Amino acid sequence: MSSIDLLLNIAGALLWLNWRSFAFDPLLKSSPATLVGTLKRAEPYRLKRWQVLFSLGSLLFLRAVLYWQLGSAANWTPRVDLLLVVLPFRINFFESALLYSIASFLRALTVLYFWFLALAFVNRGMDDSEPLHKLVRLQLGRLARLPRWAQLFVPVVSVELIWLAAHPFLVHASVITHTESWAHLLLQGLLVSVPLYLSLRYLFPVCLLIHLVISYVYVGRSPVWDYVSATSQRLLRPLRGLPLRFARIDLGPVIAAVLILVLLDALPKFLLQKATQSGAPIWPQ
């Protein structure tokens, strides 16, 4: 069931990106006063923007029905792991199953857009002629044009607002207990944003290792490989002055990937384990 949930989250994210892409099509918003405005598509649109959004809503609703019907039989308890707290949902109630369907998709979409923001942050100043960079900036909209210091804090503020909005629904579904103190509620939102930054341990090391492979193995020309290499080269700038070449092999990508995994995976797990062993309360109630 967890694998099905992941696949459906990917499908939902693709529907969302498709819905967002309608706003970027110059043939949809063009004016006849311009040259582009005189152009027409050879075929009419088969899907309208509202139909894509309706399809996404239908996907979230129908998979909640699926989880509700099959979850108990499969002895499956859906959970949303937020590092310092795990949110378990009672799948034998449709309301709880629907809330999980929305929460699971929202977490996946938030991580995706955070990765877009991280890529825009790293590749700031890259020419928009790079197709994937342009796509990332278009998906982010105004967020891509914010100063770097603001881009660092936007995820925290966004997660705080999502947590404040979701808290009453999670309490009503008995997923979490009610928090009386606003200070504790805000601190919870701050802690929930931490896994967002730690998720970069999946993005950047993969980019670096792909860059290492395509540097020595010809895999053909592709905008994807060009973008991955450009991103990796920017990630490697802090290590540029270090002697990381062995014969003809550049160990920089490997060293950078290991450092990222240590800082964003091994170190947080070690600190969390030590905090748990000390018995100190980590999650404010």
Backbone as JSON, one array per atom type, in Angstrom:
{
  "sequence": "MSSIDLLLNIAGALLWLNWRSFAFDPLLKSSPATLVGTLKRAEPYRLKRWQVLFSLGSLLFLRAVLYWQLGSAANWTPRVDLLLVVLPFRINFFESALLYSIASFLRALTVLYFWFLALAFVNRGMDDSEPLHKLVRLQLGRLARLPRWAQLFVPVVSVELIWLAAHPFLVHASVITHTESWAHLLLQGLLVSVPLYLSLRYLFPVCLLIHLVISYVYVGRSPVWDYVSATSQRLLRPLRGLPLRFARIDLGPVIAAVLILVLLDALPKFLLQKATQSGAPIWPQ",
  "N": [[0.82, -1.21, 0.0], [1.98, 1.22, 0.69], [3.74, 1.63, -1.43], [1.92, 1.97, -3.52], [0.74, 4.31, -2.64], [2.9, 6.07, -2.89], [3.29, 6.06, -5.69], [0.85, 7.14, -6.53], [1.05, 9.64, -5.39], [3.1, 10.7, -6.96], [1.81, 10.71, -9.43], [-0.21, 12.56, -8.82], [1.35, 14.83, -8.33], [2.38, 15.28, -10.89], [0.02, 15.92, -12.24], [-0.56, 18.31, -10.93], [1.65, 19.91, -11.7], [1.16, 19.97, -14.41], [-1.25, 21.37, -14.43], [-0.34, 23.82, -13.44], [1.31, 24.52, -15.57], [-0.32, 25.43, -17.58], [-0.58, 28.13, -17.24], [1.72, 29.12, -18.31], [1.73, 28.93, -21.01], [2.13, 30.6, -23.96], [0.34, 30.69, -26.06], [-2.1, 30.46, -24.96], [-2.64, 32.73, -23.45], [-2.25, 34.83, -25.13], [-2.44, 37.88, -26.98], [-4.32, 39.2, -29.74], [-3.07, 41.43, -30.73], [-0.44, 41.0, -30.9], [2.28, 39.2, -32.51], [2.42, 36.55, -31.66], [-0.12, 36.32, -30.76], [-1.63, 35.91, -33.01], [-1.3, 33.31, -33.65], [-2.5, 29.98, -33.87], [-3.35, 26.86, -32.39], [-2.76, 23.7, -33.96], [-4.42, 21.63, -33.21], [-7.34, 21.45, -31.22], [-7.49, 22.12, -27.65], [-7.59, 19.3, -25.63], [-7.95, 19.03, -22.95], [-9.04, 21.18, -20.42], [-7.95, 23.77, -18.14], [-9.31, 23.67, -15.66], [-10.23, 21.12, -15.73], [-8.0, 19.53, -15.39], [-7.3, 20.2, -12.75], [-9.61, 19.29, -11.5], [-9.31, 16.58, -12.01], [-7.13, 16.02, -10.38], [-8.23, 16.5, -7.83], [-10.17, 14.49, -7.87], [-8.53, 12.23, -7.96], [-7.3, 12.33, -5.4], [-9.56, 12.01, -3.79], [-10.67, 9.52, -4.64], [-8.58, 7.74, -4.13], [-8.57, 7.88, -1.4], [-10.96, 6.58, -0.84], [-10.2, 4.04, -1.75], [-8.12, 3.43, 0.08], [-9.61, 3.41, 2.43], [-11.31, 1.24, 2.01], [-9.58, -0.93, 1.59], [-7.44, -0.7, 3.32], [-7.67, -1.59, 6.06], [-8.07, -4.34, 5.67], [-5.63, -5.02, 4.6], [-4.08, -4.68, 6.74], [-2.84, -2.2, 7.19], [-1.44, 0.72, 8.4], [-1.52, 3.95, 7.72], [1.03, 6.41, 7.72], [2.46, 9.61, 8.3], [5.6, 10.59, 8.25], [7.37, 12.87, 10.03], [9.91, 13.23, 10.99], [10.55, 14.23, 13.8], [8.12, 13.7, 14.79], [5.59, 11.32, 14.24], [2.77, 10.97, 12.29], [0.03, 9.1, 12.71], [-2.73, 7.65, 10.98], [-6.14, 6.71, 11.24], [-7.29, 4.28, 9.34], [-9.7, 3.03, 9.07], [-11.77, 4.78, 9.15], [-13.48, 6.87, 6.95], [-13.22, 9.66, 6.86], [-10.78, 10.1, 8.13], [-9.13, 8.68, 6.38], [-9.39, 10.23, 4.06], [-8.27, 12.61, 4.97], [-5.65, 11.73, 5.37], [-4.96, 11.14, 2.7], [-4.91, 13.69, 1.56], [-2.99, 14.94, 3.19], [-0.69, 13.38, 2.76], [-0.23, 13.79, 0.02], [0.13, 16.56, 0.06], [2.46, 16.82, 1.56], [4.31, 15.57, -0.19], [4.13, 17.3, -2.4], [5.01, 19.67, -1.27], [7.68, 19.05, -0.65], [8.62, 18.67, -3.26], [8.4, 21.28, -4.38], [10.06, 22.6, -2.67], [12.48, 21.46, -3.41], [12.61, 22.49, -6.02], [12.93, 25.17, -5.31], [15.4, 25.03, -4.0], [17.05, 24.29, -6.13], [16.76, 26.56, -7.75], [17.94, 28.37, -6.03], [20.61, 27.48, -5.85], [21.36, 27.64, -8.55], [21.22, 30.3, -9.18], [21.4, 33.07, -11.28], [21.91, 31.64, -13.53], [21.5, 31.36, -17.06], [18.33, 31.89, -18.56], [17.95, 30.59, -20.89], [18.54, 27.99, -20.56], [16.6, 25.2, -20.61], [15.46, 23.56, -18.5], [16.07, 24.99, -16.21], [14.62, 27.29, -16.7], [12.06, 26.18, -16.62], [11.9, 25.41, -13.92], [12.0, 27.93, -12.68], [9.66, 29.05, -13.7], [7.71, 27.42, -12.55], [8.07, 28.09, -9.88], [7.45, 30.77, -9.87], [7.02, 33.94, -8.44], [8.61, 33.35, -6.27], [11.07, 32.52, -7.23], [12.33, 34.85, -7.83], [12.94, 36.1, -5.5], [15.22, 37.52, -3.04], [18.21, 35.76, -2.01], [18.46, 35.4, 0.78], [15.83, 35.58, 1.58], [14.72, 33.38, 0.28], [15.76, 31.36, 1.81], [14.23, 31.37, 4.12], [11.6, 31.22, 3.38], [10.55, 28.52, 3.09], [10.28, 27.76, 5.82], [8.38, 29.59, 6.83], [6.23, 28.96, 5.16], [5.69, 26.25, 5.83], [5.05, 26.59, 8.51], [2.62, 28.03, 8.27], [1.06, 26.12, 6.93], [1.02, 24.1, 8.86], [-0.32, 25.39, 10.98], [-2.81, 25.72, 9.79], [-3.55, 23.07, 9.32], [-3.62, 21.91, 11.81], [-6.1, 22.0, 13.42], [-7.7, 20.14, 12.0], [-6.18, 17.8, 12.18], [-6.26, 17.38, 14.92], [-9.02, 16.99, 15.28], [-9.33, 14.58, 13.91], [-8.08, 12.93, 15.64], [-5.38, 12.49, 15.3], [-3.26, 13.93, 16.34], [-2.7, 15.43, 19.58], [-4.5, 18.1, 21.18], [-3.02, 21.32, 21.3], [-2.47, 23.66, 23.7], [-0.91, 25.94, 24.04], [0.12, 28.69, 22.1], [2.76, 29.23, 21.6], [3.95, 26.7, 21.74], [2.66, 25.53, 19.58], [3.63, 27.03, 17.41], [6.31, 26.36, 17.66], [6.16, 23.65, 17.09], [5.46, 23.79, 14.38], [7.84, 24.89, 13.42], [9.64, 22.81, 13.93], [8.57, 20.86, 12.28], [9.29, 21.81, 9.82], [11.96, 21.18, 9.59], [12.58, 18.54, 8.47], [12.19, 19.14, 5.8], [14.42, 20.59, 4.87], [16.33, 18.66, 5.37], [15.67, 16.83, 3.45], [17.14, 17.35, 1.22], [19.21, 15.63, 1.11], [18.56, 13.59, -0.54], [18.39, 14.74, -3.03], [20.7, 16.4, -3.87], [23.11, 14.7, -3.55], [22.48, 12.71, -5.47], [22.47, 14.21, -7.84], [25.19, 14.95, -7.9], [26.49, 12.46, -8.14], [25.48, 11.55, -10.57], [26.57, 13.51, -12.19], [29.27, 12.85, -11.91], [29.36, 10.37, -13.2], [28.52, 10.96, -15.87], [30.58, 12.56, -16.58], [32.64, 10.95, -17.29], [31.6, 8.94, -18.79], [30.12, 8.66, -21.88], [26.88, 9.54, -22.47], [25.25, 10.61, -24.29], [23.73, 13.67, -25.55], [21.73, 15.8, -23.65], [19.26, 18.0, -22.3], [18.72, 17.49, -19.64], [21.02, 16.21, -18.59], [22.84, 18.3, -18.96], [21.81, 20.24, -17.26], [21.97, 18.98, -14.77], [24.74, 18.7, -14.57], [25.55, 21.4, -14.56], [24.34, 22.25, -12.18], [25.68, 20.62, -10.33], [28.34, 21.48, -10.62], [28.14, 24.02, -9.51], [27.54, 23.31, -6.89], [29.95, 22.23, -6.19], [31.7, 24.32, -5.92], [32.59, 25.34, -3.32], [34.58, 23.46, -2.75], [36.53, 23.8, -4.58], [39.22, 24.69, -4.4], [40.57, 22.6, -3.21], [42.8, 19.75, -3.23], [41.54, 17.37, -4.91], [41.76, 15.61, -6.94], [42.63, 12.49, -8.29], [44.98, 11.05, -10.1], [43.49, 10.84, -13.17], [40.98, 11.07, -12.23], [38.35, 12.81, -10.78], [37.63, 13.36, -7.56], [35.95, 15.08, -6.32], [33.02, 15.25, -6.63], [32.27, 12.87, -5.26], [33.3, 13.29, -2.67], [31.86, 15.61, -1.96], [29.24, 14.61, -2.04], [29.34, 12.74, 0.05], [29.86, 14.45, 2.22], [27.47, 15.94, 2.26], [25.63, 13.9, 2.87], [26.53, 13.2, 5.41], [26.1, 15.58, 6.86], [23.34, 16.04, 6.5], [22.06, 13.67, 6.99], [23.41, 11.51, 8.56], [24.42, 13.0, 10.81], [22.04, 14.44, 11.85], [20.52, 12.14, 12.59], [22.17, 11.04, 14.54], [22.19, 13.09, 16.49], [19.47, 13.13, 17.13], [19.16, 10.58, 18.2], [20.79, 10.79, 20.48], [19.38, 12.78, 21.87], [17.01, 11.42, 22.36], [17.9, 9.34, 24.01], [18.68, 10.8, 26.23], [16.3, 11.43, 27.37], [15.03, 13.83, 27.27], [12.27, 15.95, 26.49], [11.33, 16.21, 23.15], [9.37, 16.85, 21.29], [7.17, 19.45, 21.5], [4.27, 19.7, 23.54]],
  "CA": [[0.0, 0.0, 0.0], [2.87, 2.39, 0.72], [4.24, 1.83, -2.79], [0.8, 2.53, -4.28], [0.6, 5.7, -2.19], [3.99, 6.84, -3.5], [3.01, 6.21, -7.13], [-0.27, 8.06, -6.7], [1.56, 10.99, -5.1], [3.83, 11.13, -8.15], [0.79, 11.03, -10.43], [-0.85, 13.8, -8.4], [2.3, 15.93, -8.54], [2.43, 15.54, -12.34], [-1.21, 16.64, -12.57], [-0.42, 19.69, -10.43], [2.6, 20.61, -12.57], [0.46, 20.19, -15.67], [-2.2, 22.46, -14.19], [0.43, 25.06, -13.34], [1.94, 24.84, -16.85], [-1.27, 26.13, -18.44], [-0.37, 29.57, -17.09], [2.95, 29.52, -18.98], [1.59, 28.72, -22.45], [1.86, 31.9, -24.58], [-0.77, 30.6, -27.0], [-3.35, 30.54, -24.22], [-2.86, 34.06, -22.9], [-1.75, 35.8, -26.08], [-3.36, 38.89, -27.49], [-4.23, 39.33, -31.19], [-2.28, 42.58, -31.12], [0.95, 40.57, -31.03], [2.48, 38.15, -33.49], [2.05, 35.28, -31.03], [-1.57, 36.31, -30.62], [-2.27, 35.48, -34.25], [-1.05, 31.89, -33.85], [-3.5, 29.05, -33.38], [-2.89, 25.47, -32.34], [-3.27, 22.84, -35.03], [-5.48, 20.84, -32.64], [-7.94, 22.09, -30.04], [-7.11, 21.53, -26.38], [-8.45, 18.22, -25.19], [-8.21, 19.24, -21.54], [-8.99, 22.56, -19.94], [-7.21, 23.87, -16.89], [-10.14, 23.23, -14.55], [-10.39, 19.67, -15.81], [-6.8, 18.94, -14.79], [-7.43, 20.37, -11.31], [-10.67, 18.37, -11.09], [-8.73, 15.24, -12.03], [-6.3, 15.89, -9.18], [-9.13, 16.34, -6.7], [-10.79, 13.16, -7.97], [-7.51, 11.26, -7.58], [-7.15, 12.34, -3.95], [-10.79, 11.48, -3.18], [-10.85, 8.11, -4.97], [-7.61, 6.91, -3.44], [-9.03, 7.8, -0.01], [-11.94, 5.48, -0.84], [-9.43, 2.8, -1.87], [-7.45, 3.19, 1.36], [-10.65, 3.12, 3.41], [-11.87, -0.09, 1.76], [-8.57, -1.99, 1.58], [-6.39, -0.49, 4.31], [-7.84, -2.47, 7.22], [-7.87, -5.72, 5.24], [-4.19, -5.2, 4.37], [-3.41, -4.4, 8.02], [-1.96, -1.07, 6.88], [-1.68, 1.96, 9.13], [-0.77, 5.0, 7.02], [1.72, 7.35, 8.59], [3.24, 10.69, 7.71], [6.79, 10.71, 9.09], [7.92, 14.23, 10.02], [11.17, 13.1, 11.72], [10.39, 14.32, 15.24], [6.79, 13.2, 15.13], [4.96, 10.48, 13.2], [1.32, 11.17, 12.34], [-0.7, 7.9, 12.28], [-4.12, 7.91, 10.61], [-7.02, 5.54, 11.36], [-7.74, 4.06, 7.98], [-11.05, 2.45, 9.07], [-12.72, 5.88, 9.05], [-13.26, 7.53, 5.67], [-12.76, 11.03, 7.09], [-9.34, 10.01, 8.43], [-8.47, 8.25, 5.14], [-9.35, 11.39, 3.16], [-7.29, 13.54, 5.53], [-4.33, 11.19, 5.06], [-4.72, 11.29, 1.26], [-4.55, 15.09, 1.32], [-1.74, 15.24, 3.91], [0.41, 12.69, 2.08], [0.05, 14.51, -1.22], [0.63, 17.9, 0.37], [3.87, 16.69, 1.94], [5.08, 15.29, -1.4], [4.18, 18.51, -3.23], [5.85, 20.65, -0.56], [9.07, 18.64, -0.87], [8.95, 18.93, -4.67], [8.61, 22.71, -4.6], [11.28, 22.98, -1.94], [13.61, 21.1, -4.29], [12.66, 23.51, -7.07], [13.49, 26.38, -4.71], [16.83, 24.76, -3.76], [17.72, 24.34, -7.43], [16.8, 27.97, -8.15], [18.89, 29.02, -5.13], [21.97, 27.08, -6.26], [21.63, 28.05, -9.94], [20.88, 31.71, -9.36], [22.26, 33.7, -12.27], [21.97, 30.83, -14.74], [20.73, 31.91, -18.16], [17.02, 31.28, -18.74], [17.94, 29.78, -22.11], [18.58, 26.61, -20.1], [15.17, 24.89, -20.54], [15.02, 23.05, -17.2], [16.14, 26.1, -15.26], [13.46, 28.14, -16.98], [10.88, 25.48, -16.13], [11.91, 25.51, -12.46], [11.66, 29.31, -12.33], [8.26, 29.27, -14.02], [6.91, 26.74, -11.55], [8.18, 28.83, -8.61], [6.85, 32.1, -9.99], [7.7, 35.05, -7.75], [9.59, 32.83, -5.32], [12.37, 32.42, -7.89], [12.94, 36.19, -7.93], [13.23, 36.62, -4.17], [16.64, 37.45, -2.64], [18.58, 34.45, -1.47], [18.17, 35.31, 2.21], [14.39, 35.33, 1.71], [14.45, 32.01, -0.15], [16.14, 30.45, 2.89], [13.22, 31.36, 5.17], [10.26, 30.99, 2.83], [10.03, 27.2, 3.45], [9.88, 27.73, 7.23], [7.13, 30.33, 6.95], [5.19, 28.2, 4.46], [5.35, 25.08, 6.63], [4.35, 27.1, 9.7], [1.23, 28.34, 7.9], [0.37, 24.85, 6.64], [0.82, 23.4, 10.13], [-1.37, 26.09, 11.72], [-4.09, 25.45, 9.13], [-3.88, 21.64, 9.41], [-3.68, 21.47, 13.21], [-7.46, 21.66, 13.89], [-8.18, 18.93, 11.33], [-5.45, 16.67, 12.75], [-6.8, 17.16, 16.27], [-10.37, 16.45, 15.11], [-9.19, 13.19, 13.48], [-7.34, 12.23, 16.7], [-4.03, 12.18, 14.85], [-2.41, 14.56, 17.34], [-3.46, 16.0, 20.69], [-4.66, 19.55, 21.11], [-1.96, 22.12, 21.91], [-3.06, 24.86, 24.27], [-0.01, 27.08, 23.93], [0.48, 29.13, 20.76], [4.21, 29.12, 21.48], [4.23, 25.3, 21.41], [2.16, 25.28, 18.23], [4.59, 27.63, 16.49], [7.53, 25.57, 17.74], [5.88, 22.43, 16.35], [5.58, 24.11, 12.96], [9.26, 25.07, 13.12], [10.26, 21.48, 13.91], [8.06, 20.14, 11.11], [10.0, 22.3, 8.63], [13.33, 20.66, 9.56], [12.77, 17.47, 7.47], [12.2, 19.7, 4.46], [15.82, 20.89, 4.55], [17.08, 17.41, 5.37], [15.33, 16.05, 2.25], [18.13, 17.6, 0.17], [20.14, 14.49, 1.07], [18.15, 12.75, -1.65], [18.5, 15.47, -4.3], [22.03, 16.84, -4.26], [24.05, 13.6, -3.81], [22.15, 12.06, -6.75], [22.98, 15.1, -8.89], [26.65, 14.88, -7.92], [26.93, 11.16, -8.65], [25.17, 11.54, -12.01], [27.59, 14.37, -12.82], [30.52, 12.08, -11.95], [29.24, 9.32, -14.22], [28.47, 11.5, -17.23], [31.85, 13.21, -16.86], [33.58, 9.95, -17.8], [30.89, 8.02, -19.67], [29.27, 9.41, -22.8], [25.49, 9.05, -22.45], [24.48, 11.41, -25.23], [23.41, 15.04, -25.16], [20.37, 15.97, -23.14], [19.13, 19.14, -21.38], [18.73, 17.01, -18.26], [22.41, 16.02, -18.17], [23.47, 19.62, -18.9], [21.33, 20.94, -16.06], [22.54, 18.28, -13.62], [26.16, 19.05, -14.5], [25.66, 22.8, -14.15], [24.0, 22.31, -10.75], [26.76, 19.97, -9.58], [29.51, 22.36, -10.65], [27.92, 25.08, -8.53], [27.66, 22.71, -5.57], [31.36, 21.9, -5.94], [32.52, 25.53, -5.81], [33.33, 25.46, -2.04], [35.7, 22.52, -2.7], [37.32, 23.98, -5.79], [40.64, 24.87, -4.12], [41.16, 21.43, -2.54], [43.38, 18.75, -4.15], [40.65, 16.22, -4.88], [41.94, 14.79, -8.15], [43.56, 11.36, -8.18], [45.26, 10.74, -11.51], [42.53, 11.55, -14.02], [39.67, 10.97, -11.61], [37.99, 13.9, -9.88], [36.88, 12.83, -6.42], [35.15, 16.14, -5.75], [31.6, 14.89, -6.47], [32.1, 11.85, -4.23], [33.54, 13.93, -1.37], [30.74, 16.5, -1.7], [28.06, 13.79, -1.74], [29.53, 12.19, 1.39], [29.68, 15.55, 3.18], [26.03, 16.25, 2.34], [24.97, 12.81, 3.58], [26.91, 13.29, 6.81], [25.47, 16.76, 7.47], [21.88, 16.02, 6.41], [21.49, 12.36, 7.32], [24.05, 10.86, 9.7], [24.48, 13.9, 11.97], [20.72, 14.59, 12.48], [20.12, 10.89, 13.24], [22.98, 10.9, 15.76], [21.69, 14.04, 17.49], [18.14, 12.68, 17.56], [19.35, 9.42, 19.07], [21.3, 11.28, 21.76], [18.3, 13.49, 22.56], [16.06, 10.41, 22.82], [18.52, 8.63, 25.12], [18.72, 11.68, 27.39], [14.96, 11.52, 27.95], [14.51, 15.2, 27.18], [11.15, 16.06, 25.54], [11.72, 16.82, 21.87], [8.18, 17.38, 20.63], [6.39, 20.23, 22.49], [2.84, 19.39, 23.61]],
  "C": [[0.86, 1.27, 0.0], [3.43, 2.69, -0.66], [3.16, 2.43, -3.69], [0.62, 4.0, -3.93], [1.67, 6.57, -2.82], [3.71, 7.1, -4.98], [1.87, 7.2, -7.36], [0.12, 9.49, -6.33], [2.33, 11.55, -6.29], [2.85, 11.53, -9.25], [0.09, 12.35, -10.1], [0.06, 15.01, -8.62], [2.4, 16.3, -10.02], [1.17, 16.29, -12.79], [-1.12, 18.1, -12.12], [0.52, 20.5, -11.32], [1.96, 20.91, -13.92], [-0.54, 21.32, -15.55], [-1.48, 23.8, -14.13], [0.97, 25.48, -14.7], [0.99, 25.54, -17.8], [-1.05, 27.64, -18.39], [0.85, 30.05, -17.87], [2.84, 29.43, -20.49], [1.24, 30.05, -23.12], [0.68, 31.86, -25.54], [-2.13, 30.63, -26.3], [-3.68, 31.96, -23.78], [-2.42, 35.16, -23.86], [-2.85, 36.72, -26.55], [-3.23, 38.99, -29.0], [-3.39, 40.51, -31.65], [-0.81, 42.22, -31.3], [1.03, 39.47, -32.08], [2.07, 36.8, -32.93], [0.54, 35.16, -30.92], [-2.28, 35.87, -31.87], [-2.12, 33.99, -34.5], [-2.16, 31.06, -33.23], [-2.89, 27.65, -33.34], [-3.52, 24.66, -33.46], [-4.43, 21.99, -34.53], [-6.07, 21.59, -31.45], [-7.46, 21.4, -28.76], [-8.1, 20.45, -25.99], [-8.81, 18.38, -23.72], [-8.12, 20.73, -21.23], [-8.33, 22.56, -18.57], [-8.02, 23.35, -15.71], [-10.32, 21.72, -14.55], [-9.18, 18.95, -15.2], [-6.89, 19.03, -13.27], [-8.53, 19.45, -10.75], [-10.16, 16.94, -11.05], [-7.87, 15.0, -10.8], [-7.18, 15.69, -7.96], [-9.79, 14.98, -6.69], [-9.8, 12.07, -7.56], [-7.37, 11.17, -6.07], [-8.37, 11.73, -3.26], [-10.9, 9.97, -3.41], [-9.81, 7.23, -4.28], [-7.92, 6.84, -1.95], [-10.07, 6.7, 0.14], [-11.23, 4.14, -0.9], [-8.76, 2.45, -0.55], [-8.47, 2.77, 2.42], [-11.17, 1.69, 3.27], [-10.83, -1.2, 1.96], [-7.54, -1.87, 2.7], [-6.48, -1.43, 5.5], [-7.59, -3.92, 6.85], [-6.39, -6.03, 5.04], [-3.38, -4.95, 5.63], [-2.4, -3.26, 7.87], [-2.39, 0.14, 7.69], [-0.87, 3.06, 8.45], [-0.18, 6.0, 8.01], [2.41, 8.41, 7.75], [4.4, 10.96, 8.67], [7.38, 12.1, 8.92], [9.16, 14.31, 10.9], [10.96, 13.1, 13.23], [9.03, 13.86, 15.72], [6.26, 12.39, 13.95], [3.45, 10.6, 13.37], [0.63, 9.9, 11.83], [-2.16, 8.24, 12.02], [-4.92, 6.61, 10.71], [-7.71, 5.32, 10.02], [-9.15, 3.48, 7.93], [-12.14, 3.51, 9.09], [-12.43, 6.66, 7.76], [-12.72, 8.95, 5.86], [-11.26, 11.07, 7.35], [-8.56, 9.6, 7.19], [-8.35, 9.41, 4.15], [-8.32, 12.41, 3.66], [-5.88, 13.05, 5.25], [-3.99, 11.38, 3.59], [-4.26, 12.71, 0.94], [-3.2, 15.41, 1.95], [-0.54, 14.61, 3.22], [0.78, 13.41, 0.79], [0.65, 15.88, -0.95], [2.09, 17.85, 0.8], [4.75, 16.45, 0.72], [5.23, 16.54, -2.26], [5.06, 19.57, -2.59], [7.33, 20.33, -0.75], [9.5, 18.94, -2.29], [9.24, 20.4, -4.9], [9.79, 23.23, -3.79], [12.51, 22.62, -2.74], [13.72, 22.08, -5.44], [13.32, 24.78, -6.52], [14.98, 26.21, -4.45], [17.62, 24.82, -5.05], [17.82, 25.78, -7.93], [17.82, 28.74, -7.31], [20.33, 28.74, -5.58], [22.32, 27.65, -7.63], [21.25, 29.5, -10.2], [21.89, 32.36, -10.32], [22.41, 32.88, -13.53], [21.06, 31.43, -15.8], [19.41, 31.16, -18.32], [16.9, 30.52, -20.06], [18.08, 28.29, -21.78], [17.14, 26.16, -19.83], [14.69, 24.41, -19.17], [15.07, 24.12, -16.13], [14.96, 27.05, -15.46], [12.18, 27.5, -16.47], [10.77, 25.57, -14.62], [11.47, 26.9, -12.03], [10.18, 29.6, -12.62], [7.35, 28.61, -12.99], [6.93, 27.5, -10.21], [7.5, 30.19, -8.68], [7.67, 33.16, -9.28], [8.75, 34.57, -6.76], [10.99, 32.77, -5.93], [13.07, 33.76, -7.96], [13.25, 36.81, -6.57], [14.74, 36.62, -3.91], [16.96, 36.12, -1.98], [18.26, 34.33, 0.02], [16.69, 35.03, 2.46], [14.04, 33.91, 1.31], [14.82, 31.0, 0.93], [15.02, 30.29, 3.91], [11.81, 31.12, 4.67], [9.74, 29.59, 3.18], [9.55, 27.12, 4.9], [8.53, 28.41, 7.41], [5.98, 29.55, 6.32], [4.74, 26.99, 5.28], [4.63, 25.49, 7.91], [2.88, 27.37, 9.39], [0.43, 27.08, 7.61], [0.06, 24.11, 7.93], [-0.3, 24.06, 10.95], [-2.75, 25.8, 11.12], [-4.51, 23.99, 9.31], [-4.11, 21.18, 10.84], [-5.1, 21.15, 13.67], [-8.01, 20.38, 13.27], [-7.49, 17.68, 11.89], [-5.93, 16.35, 14.16], [-8.18, 16.51, 16.19], [-10.34, 14.97, 14.72], [-8.41, 12.35, 14.49], [-5.97, 11.77, 16.25], [-3.0, 12.73, 15.83], [-3.31, 15.08, 18.47], [-3.49, 17.52, 20.57], [-3.53, 20.25, 21.86], [-2.54, 23.44, 22.39], [-2.22, 26.11, 24.01], [0.29, 27.41, 22.47], [1.98, 29.03, 20.53], [4.61, 27.69, 21.12], [3.79, 24.97, 20.0], [3.12, 25.83, 17.18], [5.91, 26.84, 16.48], [7.35, 24.24, 17.01], [6.03, 22.67, 14.84], [7.03, 24.29, 12.54], [9.96, 23.72, 13.03], [9.81, 20.66, 12.71], [8.78, 20.57, 9.84], [11.41, 21.73, 8.51], [13.5, 19.54, 8.53], [12.79, 17.97, 6.03], [13.63, 19.98, 4.0], [16.65, 19.61, 4.49], [16.8, 16.57, 4.13], [16.31, 16.3, 1.11], [19.18, 16.49, 0.1], [19.78, 13.51, -0.02], [18.42, 13.42, -2.99], [19.95, 15.72, -4.71], [23.04, 15.71, -4.44], [23.77, 12.86, -5.12], [22.66, 12.9, -7.91], [24.49, 14.97, -9.03], [27.14, 13.56, -8.49], [26.61, 11.01, -10.13], [26.21, 12.36, -12.76], [28.92, 13.62, -12.93], [30.48, 11.05, -13.07], [29.31, 9.9, -15.62], [29.73, 12.29, -17.58], [32.84, 12.25, -17.52], [32.93, 8.96, -18.76], [29.98, 8.84, -20.58], [27.89, 8.77, -22.85], [24.62, 9.85, -23.41], [24.21, 12.8, -24.68], [21.95, 15.1, -24.74], [20.34, 17.21, -22.25], [19.17, 18.72, -19.92], [20.16, 16.86, -17.77], [23.12, 17.38, -18.05], [23.07, 20.35, -17.62], [21.91, 20.3, -14.8], [24.01, 18.64, -13.46], [26.36, 20.49, -14.03], [25.35, 22.97, -12.67], [25.13, 21.73, -9.91], [28.01, 20.84, -9.53], [29.35, 23.51, -9.67], [27.99, 24.54, -7.1], [29.11, 22.44, -5.19], [32.24, 23.13, -5.75], [33.23, 25.66, -4.46], [34.53, 24.53, -1.94], [36.7, 22.73, -3.82], [38.81, 24.08, -5.5], [41.33, 23.67, -3.49], [41.71, 20.44, -3.57], [42.58, 17.45, -4.11], [40.74, 15.37, -6.14], [42.98, 13.71, -7.88], [43.76, 10.82, -9.58], [44.28, 11.53, -12.36], [41.11, 11.56, -13.43], [39.46, 12.12, -10.63], [37.1, 13.33, -8.78], [35.98, 13.86, -5.77], [33.69, 15.78, -5.58], [31.36, 13.85, -5.39], [32.25, 12.46, -2.84], [32.36, 14.83, -1.0], [29.48, 15.72, -1.33], [28.15, 13.2, -0.33], [29.32, 13.26, 2.45], [28.2, 15.9, 3.36], [25.3, 15.17, 3.12], [25.3, 12.83, 5.07], [26.15, 14.42, 7.5], [23.94, 16.64, 7.53], [21.25, 14.68, 6.75], [22.13, 11.78, 8.59], [24.05, 11.74, 10.95], [23.11, 14.12, 12.61], [20.25, 13.32, 13.19], [20.88, 10.68, 14.55], [22.47, 11.83, 16.86], [20.33, 13.64, 18.02], [18.24, 11.49, 18.5], [19.84, 9.85, 20.45], [20.21, 11.99, 22.55], [17.27, 12.5, 23.11], [16.61, 9.66, 24.03], [18.56, 9.48, 26.39], [17.37, 11.81, 28.08], [14.37, 12.9, 27.9], [13.36, 15.24, 26.18], [11.56, 16.82, 24.29], [10.52, 17.52, 21.22], [7.33, 18.14, 21.66], [4.9, 19.91, 22.39], [2.04, 20.62, 24.09]]
}
